[in-house]
Amino acid sequence: MTKVLIVEDEEALVTILKYNLEKSGFQTYAVTDGKKALEAVRSQTPDLILLDWMLPHVSGVEICKTIRQDHALRHIPIIMLTARSEENDKVSALSIGADDYMTKPFSVPELIARIKALLRRAAPKPEKQTAVYADLTVDFEKKRVQRGDRIVHLGPTEFRLLEVFLETPEKVFSRENLLTAVWGHAIHVETRTVDVHVKRLRQSLNAGGEADLIRTVRSMGYALTVSTEKR
Ligand code: CA
């Protein structure tokens, strides 16, 4: 059974989320403050985390960053829940490592659609075991990415993006192509979201100072390509 950890300090919202998620077949576990959240992530090993932005003691942002820096936890998909609605906050939620973002008040069916879409893209694809491109090696089963000997740490959305790029290296994918391949048709995601995740993927791939592997093709999109330019 898929386990969703709810980290939210509004008790009424926790009740609504637990009720609706359990009705949709998910197992749930809820904590109401930031301090307990990390303990719960470690002890409950959830399949997905719904993480409130503003929490007592430790903020959702801090929790998200900590999870993304922890080798044992970083693969867990995270949807941030927030009362903030400004576009900048949305982009910053994604850039600190959240996979998706819902602004309160949100529709519960929409949230459930997003949870399912995120779990689909975080799920392992068993048909292909490994891929190699230039100095990049990806083990799809173990979700392990390496550049040369260096382990590259990717969140689930970035991993899925890389998987799409690796289906046809050097092909230019439009933002719309990537949206459909990574997020699916069911939910509305802005193309700017693609840019944020591609940026995160690029930063992680190049974190050891290696040559850039993602080419930005102006007004067209992105491709996985070995760069010949000096960085
Ligand atoms: Ca809150």
Residues whose N, C-alpha, C, O or C-beta is under 5 A from the ligand:
A	BS01	CA	D9 D52 M54 L55
